Amino acid sequence: MNRTQLFIGYNRRKMGIYINGIRTQAERSQIPEPRTSFCGIDKDIGALCDEGRLQEALDRMDHMEICVETHTYARLLQGCVITKALPEGKRVHAHMILTGFEPNIFVGNNLVNMYAKCGNVEDARKVFDEMPNRTEVSWNSMMTGYAQHGKGEQALEFFRQMRGVYIGTNGFTFASLLRVCVNLAIIEQGKQVHAQIVKIGWGSDAVLGSILVDMYAKCERIEDASKLFDRVPDRDVISWTTMISAYAQSGDGEEALKLYIKMQLQGMKPNQFTLTSALGVCASGEHLEEGKQFQAHLIKSGFESSVFATNALVDMYAKCKCIEDAYRIFDKMQKRDAISWTTMVVGYAQNSLANEALQLFCEMQWEGMRPDKFTFASILSACASITAIEQGNHVHCCIMKTGFEQDVCIGNALVDMYSKCGSIQAAQNVFDNMFKLDVVSWTAMITGYAQHGLAEKALRLFEQMLQADIKPNHITFVGVLFACSHVGLVDKGCHYFESMIHSHGIAARMEHYVCMIDLFGRVGRLDEAVTFIKEMPIKPEALVWQTLLGACKIHGNMELGKYAAEQVIELEPRDSAAYVLLSNIYATSGRWEDAAKVRTMMKERGVKKEPAHSWIVVKNIVHAFVAGDRLHPQVEEIYATLEKLIAQVKEAGYVLNTNFALHDVEQMQKEKSLYYHSERLAIAFGLMSTPHGTPIRVIKNLRICGDCHEVAKYISKVTQREIIVRDANRFHHFKGRLCSCGDYW
């Protein structure tokens, strides 16, 4: 090696700090002087690197007792960067030390780049700090490493140091800095970088212009982004695509589509990224026809085989609720990546097709495709939607094996899944063992406690959240108010509502007002509920009046119930719930003619009642039931089991309450109509299909009726099984003639 070259004076005794095991080995060895390697071996190693055979190249390097050429070390390090192979990169570094190779600036820059790009920013900085001579590449590599691994503040500080030693900056430096500003959403620093770009004459650069447009857009300065785009003199396809994407991400689909048309009129040919940005606009569901046109354009442009573009198509159709079209495209894909599978799994989950999502997740694993954290989060949501706790447990095991367990988003999804599957203790265990907690984590656990009727735990956890200096958001307060309303803590609920507005500066939203109406209504303070509605600073939505109507039904207030129903019908004339609740109020009071008039009104207006149905997951299969259901393959066995249960619970003291049979029919018919409600059929099927001692988990789409609530307590007692029912309002844990709701629901 030419001794006139600039050497980097590494203190070899310090190398052990960042290369595991090297210091001891180096100290025991006599470090030889650098010697010229064999040219043929260097060529072989270079060829292996070019072919992507990194391990073989490293094995060839290890067999050499002398250092290889400078460019060979550089190629090996570049290969490690491409494959993100940090241990292999350390192996190359170790070889340099053991053979006495003194890296020049070129190899030193490659070392910094390797450590930084492979995520070991600390070791990159140690190498950087020991370089006596550095170039722009050295500084840029280090700064980019900070930027790409979430260390934005360090990147900005590093840039200030870089300017302080009068190191020149290029477009790559500014691009890295702007991306830091985007990631941290720090618009003021971004504007300062923008000013420096203009100052040194880079203002007309198309690449930097695109990044600046992206920065302003993602910092919610869409007007500034648009003005900047208009001033870029030589706009290329990247510039157009960035602005189209900016409009799409800001929710302005109309402007995005207009700009796409303008782009074509100016003779600029869109690439696959432009088309996928346009498809993202169509994914809102409002532009399905335009989405179909973009699909045709995509095929015509030859991008049909692009996995990236096809993934966007699948996503567009899934979000437009055309799930069959989405799967048809997915099924025809000759090549799929993890995003393809995740997009389809998410599509099924978001379209309430949990079974299909779970099946596809299994196929994904059979294909050897590794799920990412977004796949796991989506499949956990699917498990939660149908209380598929066995599948949820399986997914949890997969998460542990793949190392995502400490990811905060995955932890939050697990807390939510276990809570919605009725296993609040498992949710608490996940929460307690999470490495990091954010506002979503706390909110998920508070809401979980609230839905299970554990108000004291919910409120205690909320206070712990405040003590931990975690700022609650509006969703957190929905959980807190929900907890108060479902156990009748009126004063505490009022206190938290006021503190939300005045102490935490969170404006009350419609969902908070609904919780407050529910809070007053459940305890029978209907006049206060009406006063609260009248004093609302925003116009009440249908759900506010519907909540009041539900309270009127519980407390038998016909006149106020009729008024609340009229308000709901005026705002949502197609909403069946108001008609049904009003009819039920009349029926409960024996006013059968009035109840019949309401049902006639529904028929005349074409309003159909949402049918009550319940479902249970057994051996990974969802079994759904409606009242009086005779379609299940095991219907005879289910009815026989239910008849036996009814006889047993009657012996235990259960008395049928026909007040919940809201039809003007004979007593015997009333009894029969109650016997075969959907939740009873689901419970009976669960008892005959699951091992003794395991909980029965049932979901009902509507509120569980009072008589079914009572019979479930008796069934739990006579069978010695815990029965968990998740209805439209909350969880009910039936155990030994008791329910977790305390009969307050």
QUIRA-V881807 format. One record per residue. N is the residue number from 1. RES is the residue in one small letter. SS is DSSP state (alpha for helix, beta for strand, coil for the rest). Layout:
n=N res=RES ss=SS
n=N res=RES ss=SS
This chain:
n=1 res=m ss=coil
n=2 res=n ss=coil
n=3 res=r ss=coil
n=4 res=t ss=coil
n=5 res=q ss=coil
n=6 res=l ss=coil
n=7 res=f ss=coil
n=8 res=i ss=coil
n=9 res=g ss=coil
n=10 res=y ss=coil
n=11 res=n ss=coil
n=12 res=r ss=alpha
n=13 res=r ss=alpha
n=14 res=k ss=alpha
n=15 res=m ss=alpha
n=16 res=g ss=alpha
n=17 res=i ss=alpha
n=18 res=y ss=coil
n=19 res=i ss=coil
n=20 res=n ss=coil
n=21 res=g ss=coil
n=22 res=i ss=alpha
n=23 res=r ss=alpha
n=24 res=t ss=alpha
n=25 res=q ss=alpha
n=26 res=a ss=alpha
n=27 res=e ss=alpha
n=28 res=r ss=alpha
n=29 res=s ss=coil
n=30 res=q ss=coil
n=31 res=i ss=coil
n=32 res=p ss=coil
n=33 res=e ss=coil
n=34 res=p ss=coil
n=35 res=r ss=coil
n=36 res=t ss=coil
n=37 res=s ss=coil
n=38 res=f ss=coil
n=39 res=c ss=alpha
n=40 res=g ss=alpha
n=41 res=i ss=alpha
n=42 res=d ss=alpha
n=43 res=k ss=alpha
n=44 res=d ss=alpha
n=45 res=i ss=alpha
n=46 res=g ss=alpha
n=47 res=a ss=alpha
n=48 res=l ss=alpha
n=49 res=c ss=alpha
n=50 res=d ss=alpha
n=51 res=e ss=coil
n=52 res=g ss=coil
n=53 res=r ss=coil
n=54 res=l ss=alpha
n=55 res=q ss=alpha
n=56 res=e ss=alpha
n=57 res=a ss=alpha
n=58 res=l ss=alpha
n=59 res=d ss=alpha
n=60 res=r ss=alpha
n=61 res=m ss=alpha
n=62 res=d ss=alpha
n=63 res=h ss=coil
n=64 res=m ss=coil
n=65 res=e ss=coil
n=66 res=i ss=coil
n=67 res=c ss=coil
n=68 res=v ss=coil
n=69 res=e ss=coil
n=70 res=t ss=alpha
n=71 res=h ss=alpha
n=72 res=t ss=alpha
n=73 res=y ss=alpha
n=74 res=a ss=alpha
n=75 res=r ss=alpha
n=76 res=l ss=alpha
n=77 res=l ss=alpha
n=78 res=q ss=alpha
n=79 res=g ss=alpha
n=80 res=c ss=alpha
n=81 res=v ss=alpha
n=82 res=i ss=alpha
n=83 res=t ss=coil
n=84 res=k ss=coil
n=85 res=a ss=coil
n=86 res=l ss=alpha
n=87 res=p ss=alpha
n=88 res=e ss=alpha
n=89 res=g ss=alpha
n=90 res=k ss=alpha
n=91 res=r ss=alpha
n=92 res=v ss=alpha
n=93 res=h ss=alpha
n=94 res=a ss=alpha
n=95 res=h ss=alpha
n=96 res=m ss=alpha
n=97 res=i ss=alpha
n=98 res=l ss=alpha
n=99 res=t ss=coil
n=100 res=g ss=coil
n=101 res=f ss=coil
n=102 res=e ss=coil
n=103 res=p ss=coil
n=104 res=n ss=coil
n=105 res=i ss=alpha
n=106 res=f ss=alpha
n=107 res=v ss=alpha
n=108 res=g ss=alpha
n=109 res=n ss=alpha
n=110 res=n ss=alpha
n=111 res=l ss=alpha
n=112 res=v ss=alpha
n=113 res=n ss=alpha
n=114 res=m ss=alpha
n=115 res=y ss=alpha
n=116 res=a ss=alpha
n=117 res=k ss=alpha
n=118 res=c ss=coil
n=119 res=g ss=coil
n=120 res=n ss=coil
n=121 res=v ss=alpha
n=122 res=e ss=alpha
n=123 res=d ss=alpha
n=124 res=a ss=alpha
n=125 res=r ss=alpha
n=126 res=k ss=alpha
n=127 res=v ss=alpha
n=128 res=f ss=alpha
n=129 res=d ss=alpha
n=130 res=e ss=coil
n=131 res=m ss=coil
n=132 res=p ss=coil
n=133 res=n ss=coil
n=134 res=r ss=coil
n=135 res=t ss=coil
n=136 res=e ss=alpha
n=137 res=v ss=alpha
n=138 res=s ss=alpha
n=139 res=w ss=alpha
n=140 res=n ss=alpha
n=141 res=s ss=alpha
n=142 res=m ss=alpha
n=143 res=m ss=alpha
n=144 res=t ss=alpha
n=145 res=g ss=alpha
n=146 res=y ss=alpha
n=147 res=a ss=alpha
n=148 res=q ss=alpha
n=149 res=h ss=coil
n=150 res=g ss=coil
n=151 res=k ss=coil
n=152 res=g ss=alpha
n=153 res=e ss=alpha
n=154 res=q ss=alpha
n=155 res=a ss=alpha
n=156 res=l ss=alpha
n=157 res=e ss=alpha
n=158 res=f ss=alpha
n=159 res=f ss=alpha
n=160 res=r ss=alpha
n=161 res=q ss=alpha
n=162 res=m ss=alpha
n=163 res=r ss=alpha
n=164 res=g ss=alpha
n=165 res=v ss=coil
n=166 res=y ss=coil
n=167 res=i ss=coil
n=168 res=g ss=coil
n=169 res=t ss=coil
n=170 res=n ss=coil
n=171 res=g ss=alpha
n=172 res=f ss=alpha
n=173 res=t ss=alpha
n=174 res=f ss=alpha
n=175 res=a ss=alpha
n=176 res=s ss=alpha
n=177 res=l ss=alpha
n=178 res=l ss=alpha
n=179 res=r ss=alpha
n=180 res=v ss=alpha
n=181 res=c ss=alpha
n=182 res=v ss=alpha
n=183 res=n ss=alpha
n=184 res=l ss=alpha
n=185 res=a ss=coil
n=186 res=i ss=coil
n=187 res=i ss=alpha
n=188 res=e ss=alpha
n=189 res=q ss=alpha
n=190 res=g ss=alpha
n=191 res=k ss=alpha
n=192 res=q ss=alpha
n=193 res=v ss=alpha
n=194 res=h ss=alpha
n=195 res=a ss=alpha
n=196 res=q ss=alpha
n=197 res=i ss=alpha
n=198 res=v ss=alpha
n=199 res=k ss=alpha
n=200 res=i ss=coil
n=201 res=g ss=coil
n=202 res=w ss=coil
n=203 res=g ss=coil
n=204 res=s ss=coil
n=205 res=d ss=coil
n=206 res=a ss=alpha
n=207 res=v ss=alpha
n=208 res=l ss=alpha
n=209 res=g ss=alpha
n=210 res=s ss=alpha
n=211 res=i ss=alpha
n=212 res=l ss=alpha
n=213 res=v ss=alpha
n=214 res=d ss=alpha
n=215 res=m ss=alpha
n=216 res=y ss=alpha
n=217 res=a ss=alpha
n=218 res=k ss=alpha
n=219 res=c ss=coil
n=220 res=e ss=coil
n=221 res=r ss=coil
n=222 res=i ss=alpha
n=223 res=e ss=alpha
n=224 res=d ss=alpha
n=225 res=a ss=alpha
n=226 res=s ss=alpha
n=227 res=k ss=alpha
n=228 res=l ss=alpha
n=229 res=f ss=alpha
n=230 res=d ss=alpha
n=231 res=r ss=alpha
n=232 res=v ss=coil
n=233 res=p ss=coil
n=234 res=d ss=coil
n=235 res=r ss=coil
n=236 res=d ss=coil
n=237 res=v ss=alpha
n=238 res=i ss=alpha
n=239 res=s ss=alpha
n=240 res=w ss=alpha
n=241 res=t ss=alpha
n=242 res=t ss=alpha
n=243 res=m ss=alpha
n=244 res=i ss=alpha
n=245 res=s ss=alpha
n=246 res=a ss=alpha
n=247 res=y ss=alpha
n=248 res=a ss=alpha
n=249 res=q ss=alpha
n=250 res=s ss=coil
n=251 res=g ss=coil
n=252 res=d ss=coil
n=253 res=g ss=alpha
n=254 res=e ss=alpha
n=255 res=e ss=alpha
n=256 res=a ss=alpha
n=257 res=l ss=alpha
n=258 res=k ss=alpha
n=259 res=l ss=alpha
n=260 res=y ss=alpha
n=261 res=i ss=alpha
n=262 res=k ss=alpha
n=263 res=m ss=alpha
n=264 res=q ss=alpha
n=265 res=l ss=alpha
n=266 res=q ss=coil
n=267 res=g ss=coil
n=268 res=m ss=coil
n=269 res=k ss=coil
n=270 res=p ss=coil
n=271 res=n ss=coil
n=272 res=q ss=alpha
n=273 res=f ss=alpha
n=274 res=t ss=alpha
n=275 res=l ss=alpha
n=276 res=t ss=alpha
n=277 res=s ss=alpha
n=278 res=a ss=alpha
n=279 res=l ss=alpha
n=280 res=g ss=alpha
n=281 res=v ss=alpha
n=282 res=c ss=alpha
n=283 res=a ss=coil
n=284 res=s ss=coil
n=285 res=g ss=coil
n=286 res=e ss=coil
n=287 res=h ss=coil
n=288 res=l ss=alpha
n=289 res=e ss=alpha
n=290 res=e ss=alpha
n=291 res=g ss=alpha
n=292 res=k ss=alpha
n=293 res=q ss=alpha
n=294 res=f ss=alpha
n=295 res=q ss=alpha
n=296 res=a ss=alpha
n=297 res=h ss=alpha
n=298 res=l ss=alpha
n=299 res=i ss=alpha
n=300 res=k ss=alpha
n=301 res=s ss=coil
n=302 res=g ss=coil
n=303 res=f ss=coil
n=304 res=e ss=coil
n=305 res=s ss=coil
n=306 res=s ss=coil
n=307 res=v ss=alpha
n=308 res=f ss=alpha
n=309 res=a ss=alpha
n=310 res=t ss=alpha
n=311 res=n ss=alpha
n=312 res=a ss=alpha
n=313 res=l ss=alpha
n=314 res=v ss=alpha
n=315 res=d ss=alpha
n=316 res=m ss=alpha
n=317 res=y ss=alpha
n=318 res=a ss=alpha
n=319 res=k ss=alpha
n=320 res=c ss=coil
n=321 res=k ss=coil
n=322 res=c ss=coil
n=323 res=i ss=alpha
n=324 res=e ss=alpha
n=325 res=d ss=alpha
n=326 res=a ss=alpha
n=327 res=y ss=alpha
n=328 res=r ss=alpha
n=329 res=i ss=alpha
n=330 res=f ss=alpha
n=331 res=d ss=alpha
n=332 res=k ss=alpha
n=333 res=m ss=coil
n=334 res=q ss=coil
n=335 res=k ss=coil
n=336 res=r ss=coil
n=337 res=d ss=coil
n=338 res=a ss=alpha
n=339 res=i ss=alpha
n=340 res=s ss=alpha
n=341 res=w ss=alpha
n=342 res=t ss=alpha
n=343 res=t ss=alpha
n=344 res=m ss=alpha
n=345 res=v ss=alpha
n=346 res=v ss=alpha
n=347 res=g ss=alpha
n=348 res=y ss=alpha
n=349 res=a ss=alpha
n=350 res=q ss=alpha
n=351 res=n ss=coil
n=352 res=s ss=coil
n=353 res=l ss=coil
n=354 res=a ss=alpha
n=355 res=n ss=alpha
n=356 res=e ss=alpha
n=357 res=a ss=alpha
n=358 res=l ss=alpha
n=359 res=q ss=alpha
n=360 res=l ss=alpha
n=361 res=f ss=alpha
n=362 res=c ss=alpha
n=363 res=e ss=alpha
n=364 res=m ss=alpha
n=365 res=q ss=alpha
n=366 res=w ss=alpha
n=367 res=e ss=coil
n=368 res=g ss=coil
n=369 res=m ss=coil
n=370 res=r ss=coil
n=371 res=p ss=coil
n=372 res=d ss=coil
n=373 res=k ss=alpha
n=374 res=f ss=alpha
n=375 res=t ss=alpha
n=376 res=f ss=alpha
n=377 res=a ss=alpha
n=378 res=s ss=alpha
n=379 res=i ss=alpha
n=380 res=l ss=alpha
n=381 res=s ss=alpha
n=382 res=a ss=alpha
n=383 res=c ss=alpha
n=384 res=a ss=alpha
n=385 res=s ss=alpha
n=386 res=i ss=coil
n=387 res=t ss=coil
n=388 res=a ss=coil
n=389 res=i ss=alpha
n=390 res=e ss=alpha
n=391 res=q ss=alpha
n=392 res=g ss=alpha
n=393 res=n ss=alpha
n=394 res=h ss=alpha
n=395 res=v ss=alpha
n=396 res=h ss=alpha
n=397 res=c ss=alpha
n=398 res=c ss=alpha
n=399 res=i ss=alpha
n=400 res=m ss=alpha
n=401 res=k ss=alpha
n=402 res=t ss=alpha
n=403 res=g ss=coil
n=404 res=f ss=coil
n=405 res=e ss=coil
n=406 res=q ss=coil
n=407 res=d ss=coil
n=408 res=v ss=alpha
n=409 res=c ss=alpha
n=410 res=i ss=alpha
n=411 res=g ss=alpha
n=412 res=n ss=alpha
n=413 res=a ss=alpha
n=414 res=l ss=alpha
n=415 res=v ss=alpha
n=416 res=d ss=alpha
n=417 res=m ss=alpha
n=418 res=y ss=alpha
n=419 res=s ss=alpha
n=420 res=k ss=alpha
n=421 res=c ss=coil
n=422 res=g ss=coil
n=423 res=s ss=coil
n=424 res=i ss=alpha
n=425 res=q ss=alpha
n=426 res=a ss=alpha
n=427 res=a ss=alpha
n=428 res=q ss=alpha
n=429 res=n ss=alpha
n=430 res=v ss=alpha
n=431 res=f ss=alpha
n=432 res=d ss=alpha
n=433 res=n ss=coil
n=434 res=m ss=coil
n=435 res=f ss=coil
n=436 res=k ss=coil
n=437 res=l ss=coil
n=438 res=d ss=coil
n=439 res=v ss=alpha
n=440 res=v ss=alpha
n=441 res=s ss=alpha
n=442 res=w ss=alpha
n=443 res=t ss=alpha
n=444 res=a ss=alpha
n=445 res=m ss=alpha
n=446 res=i ss=alpha
n=447 res=t ss=alpha
n=448 res=g ss=alpha
n=449 res=y ss=alpha
n=450 res=a ss=alpha
n=451 res=q ss=alpha
n=452 res=h ss=coil
n=453 res=g ss=coil
n=454 res=l ss=coil
n=455 res=a ss=alpha
n=456 res=e ss=alpha
n=457 res=k ss=alpha
n=458 res=a ss=alpha
n=459 res=l ss=alpha
n=460 res=r ss=alpha
n=461 res=l ss=alpha
n=462 res=f ss=alpha
n=463 res=e ss=alpha
n=464 res=q ss=alpha
n=465 res=m ss=alpha
n=466 res=l ss=alpha
n=467 res=q ss=alpha
n=468 res=a ss=coil
n=469 res=d ss=coil
n=470 res=i ss=coil
n=471 res=k ss=coil
n=472 res=p ss=coil
n=473 res=n ss=coil
n=474 res=h ss=alpha
n=475 res=i ss=alpha
n=476 res=t ss=alpha
n=477 res=f ss=alpha
n=478 res=v ss=alpha
n=479 res=g ss=alpha
n=480 res=v ss=alpha
n=481 res=l ss=alpha
n=482 res=f ss=alpha
n=483 res=a ss=alpha
n=484 res=c ss=alpha
n=485 res=s ss=alpha
n=486 res=h ss=coil
n=487 res=v ss=coil
n=488 res=g ss=coil
n=489 res=l ss=coil
n=490 res=v ss=alpha
n=491 res=d ss=alpha
n=492 res=k ss=alpha
n=493 res=g ss=alpha
n=494 res=c ss=alpha
n=495 res=h ss=alpha
n=496 res=y ss=alpha
n=497 res=f ss=alpha
n=498 res=e ss=alpha
n=499 res=s ss=alpha
n=500 res=m ss=alpha
n=501 res=i ss=alpha
n=502 res=h ss=alpha
n=503 res=s ss=coil
n=504 res=h ss=coil
n=505 res=g ss=coil
n=506 res=i ss=coil
n=507 res=a ss=coil
n=508 res=a ss=coil
n=509 res=r ss=coil
n=510 res=m ss=alpha
n=511 res=e ss=alpha
n=512 res=h ss=alpha
n=513 res=y ss=alpha
n=514 res=v ss=alpha
n=515 res=c ss=alpha
n=516 res=m ss=alpha
n=517 res=i ss=alpha
n=518 res=d ss=alpha
n=519 res=l ss=alpha
n=520 res=f ss=alpha
n=521 res=g ss=alpha
n=522 res=r ss=alpha
n=523 res=v ss=coil
n=524 res=g ss=coil
n=525 res=r ss=coil
n=526 res=l ss=alpha
n=527 res=d ss=alpha
n=528 res=e ss=alpha
n=529 res=a ss=alpha
n=530 res=v ss=alpha
n=531 res=t ss=alpha
n=532 res=f ss=alpha
n=533 res=i ss=alpha
n=534 res=k ss=alpha
n=535 res=e ss=coil
n=536 res=m ss=coil
n=537 res=p ss=coil
n=538 res=i ss=coil
n=539 res=k ss=coil
n=540 res=p ss=coil
n=541 res=e ss=coil
n=542 res=a ss=alpha
n=543 res=l ss=alpha
n=544 res=v ss=alpha
n=545 res=w ss=alpha
n=546 res=q ss=alpha
n=547 res=t ss=alpha
n=548 res=l ss=alpha
n=549 res=l ss=alpha
n=550 res=g ss=alpha
n=551 res=a ss=alpha
n=552 res=c ss=alpha
n=553 res=k ss=alpha
n=554 res=i ss=alpha
n=555 res=h ss=alpha
n=556 res=g ss=coil
n=557 res=n ss=coil
n=558 res=m ss=alpha
n=559 res=e ss=alpha
n=560 res=l ss=alpha
n=561 res=g ss=alpha
n=562 res=k ss=alpha
n=563 res=y ss=alpha
n=564 res=a ss=alpha
n=565 res=a ss=alpha
n=566 res=e ss=alpha
n=567 res=q ss=alpha
n=568 res=v ss=alpha
n=569 res=i ss=alpha
n=570 res=e ss=alpha
n=571 res=l ss=alpha
n=572 res=e ss=coil
n=573 res=p ss=coil
n=574 res=r ss=coil
n=575 res=d ss=coil
n=576 res=s ss=alpha
n=577 res=a ss=alpha
n=578 res=a ss=alpha
n=579 res=y ss=alpha
n=580 res=v ss=alpha
n=581 res=l ss=alpha
n=582 res=l ss=alpha
n=583 res=s ss=alpha
n=584 res=n ss=alpha
n=585 res=i ss=alpha
n=586 res=y ss=alpha
n=587 res=a ss=alpha
n=588 res=t ss=alpha
n=589 res=s ss=coil
n=590 res=g ss=coil
n=591 res=r ss=coil
n=592 res=w ss=alpha
n=593 res=e ss=alpha
n=594 res=d ss=alpha
n=595 res=a ss=alpha
n=596 res=a ss=alpha
n=597 res=k ss=alpha
n=598 res=v ss=alpha
n=599 res=r ss=alpha
n=600 res=t ss=alpha
n=601 res=m ss=alpha
n=602 res=m ss=alpha
n=603 res=k ss=alpha
n=604 res=e ss=alpha
n=605 res=r ss=coil
n=606 res=g ss=coil
n=607 res=v ss=coil
n=608 res=k ss=coil
n=609 res=k ss=coil
n=610 res=e ss=coil
n=611 res=p ss=coil
n=612 res=a ss=coil
n=613 res=h ss=beta
n=614 res=s ss=beta
n=615 res=w ss=beta
n=616 res=i ss=beta
n=617 res=v ss=beta
n=618 res=v ss=beta
n=619 res=k ss=coil
n=620 res=n ss=coil
n=621 res=i ss=beta
n=622 res=v ss=beta
n=623 res=h ss=beta
n=624 res=a ss=beta
n=625 res=f ss=beta
n=626 res=v ss=beta
n=627 res=a ss=coil
n=628 res=g ss=coil
n=629 res=d ss=coil
n=630 res=r ss=coil
n=631 res=l ss=coil
n=632 res=h ss=coil
n=633 res=p ss=coil
n=634 res=q ss=coil
n=635 res=v ss=alpha
n=636 res=e ss=alpha
n=637 res=e ss=alpha
n=638 res=i ss=alpha
n=639 res=y ss=alpha
n=640 res=a ss=alpha
n=641 res=t ss=alpha
n=642 res=l ss=alpha
n=643 res=e ss=alpha
n=644 res=k ss=alpha
n=645 res=l ss=alpha
n=646 res=i ss=alpha
n=647 res=a ss=alpha
n=648 res=q ss=alpha
n=649 res=v ss=alpha
n=650 res=k ss=alpha
n=651 res=e ss=alpha
n=652 res=a ss=coil
n=653 res=g ss=coil
n=654 res=y ss=coil
n=655 res=v ss=coil
n=656 res=l ss=coil
n=657 res=n ss=coil
n=658 res=t ss=alpha
n=659 res=n ss=alpha
n=660 res=f ss=alpha
n=661 res=a ss=coil
n=662 res=l ss=coil
n=663 res=h ss=coil
n=664 res=d ss=coil
n=665 res=v ss=coil
n=666 res=e ss=coil
n=667 res=q ss=alpha
n=668 res=m ss=alpha
n=669 res=q ss=alpha
n=670 res=k ss=alpha
n=671 res=e ss=alpha
n=672 res=k ss=alpha
n=673 res=s ss=alpha
n=674 res=l ss=alpha
n=675 res=y ss=alpha
n=676 res=y ss=coil
n=677 res=h ss=coil
n=678 res=s ss=alpha
n=679 res=e ss=alpha
n=680 res=r ss=alpha
n=681 res=l ss=alpha
n=682 res=a ss=alpha
n=683 res=i ss=alpha
n=684 res=a ss=alpha
n=685 res=f ss=alpha
n=686 res=g ss=alpha
n=687 res=l ss=alpha
n=688 res=m ss=alpha
n=689 res=s ss=alpha
n=690 res=t ss=coil
n=691 res=p ss=coil
n=692 res=h ss=coil
n=693 res=g ss=coil
n=694 res=t ss=coil
n=695 res=p ss=coil
n=696 res=i ss=beta
n=697 res=r ss=beta
n=698 res=v ss=beta
n=699 res=i ss=beta
n=700 res=k ss=beta
n=701 res=n ss=coil
n=702 res=l ss=coil
n=703 res=r ss=coil
n=704 res=i ss=coil
n=705 res=c ss=coil
n=706 res=g ss=alpha
n=707 res=d ss=alpha
n=708 res=c ss=alpha
n=709 res=h ss=alpha
n=710 res=e ss=alpha
n=711 res=v ss=alpha
n=712 res=a ss=alpha
n=713 res=k ss=alpha
n=714 res=y ss=alpha
n=715 res=i ss=alpha
n=716 res=s ss=alpha
n=717 res=k ss=alpha
n=718 res=v ss=alpha
n=719 res=t ss=alpha
n=720 res=q ss=coil
n=721 res=r ss=coil
n=722 res=e ss=coil
n=723 res=i ss=beta
n=724 res=i ss=beta
n=725 res=v ss=beta
n=726 res=r ss=beta
n=727 res=d ss=coil
n=728 res=a ss=coil
n=729 res=n ss=coil
n=730 res=r ss=coil
n=731 res=f ss=beta
n=732 res=h ss=beta
n=733 res=h ss=beta
n=734 res=f ss=beta
n=735 res=k ss=beta
n=736 res=g ss=coil
n=737 res=r ss=coil
n=738 res=l ss=beta
n=739 res=c ss=beta
n=740 res=s ss=coil
n=741 res=c ss=coil
n=742 res=g ss=coil
n=743 res=d ss=coil
n=744 res=y ss=coil
n=745 res=w ss=coil
